[in-house]
Amino acid sequence: MTTRPRTSVDRASAGESTCPVDTALAVLGGRWKGSILQQIAEAGELRPGELRRRIPEVSEAVLLRQLGELVADGILERIAEDGYPLRVTYRLTRYGASLGPVVEALCAWGREHRRQLAE
């Protein structure tokens, strides 16, 4: 019997909360997930090294962990092409693309919040 990969909701024990906002934040939570999603949405498909160049502040270990979490949650698809070296790319799933308006709204809110703090 195979078991499904643990999702962000599993890891965050969000089952303790029935609030859908908590569930969404369990999936999107993570220091770099917003940047990862924004970069992949803009490019369509990226390799981990390309993401590292676009987000230089993130460590390789954290990037790979958060990519794995987004794959487990069904937000990203990991594509591994045969060959040497193995070529791995990530892209949004159809389900992940449904986050587009959510990410755009969060970007707009974040910009407004920064503006409020600067006043």
NORVEN-V10405 format. One record per backbone hydrogen bond with DSSP energy under -0.5 kcal/mol. NH is the residue of the N-H (numbers start at 1). CO is the residue of the C=O. Records with the same first field share a line. If there is no record, write none. Layout:
NH = CO, CO
This chain:
11 = 7
12 = 8
13 = 10
14 = 9
16 = 13
17 = 14
23 = 19
24 = 20
25 = 21
26 = 22
27 = 23
28 = 24
29 = 25
33 = 30
34 = 30
36 = 32
37 = 33
38 = 34
39 = 35
40 = 36
41 = 37
42 = 38
43 = 39
44 = 40
46 = 90
51 = 47
52 = 48
53 = 49
54 = 50
55 = 51
58 = 55
63 = 59
64 = 60
65 = 61
66 = 62
67 = 63
68 = 64
69 = 65
70 = 66
71 = 67
72 = 68
73 = 69
74 = 71
75 = 70
76 = 70
77 = 91
79 = 77, 89
80 = 78
81 = 79, 87
87 = 81
88 = 86
89 = 79
90 = 46
91 = 77
93 = 75
97 = 93
98 = 94, 95
99 = 96
100 = 97
103 = 99
104 = 100
105 = 101
106 = 102
107 = 103
108 = 104
109 = 105
110 = 106
111 = 107
112 = 108
113 = 109
114 = 110
115 = 111
116 = 112
117 = 113
118 = 114
119 = 115, 116
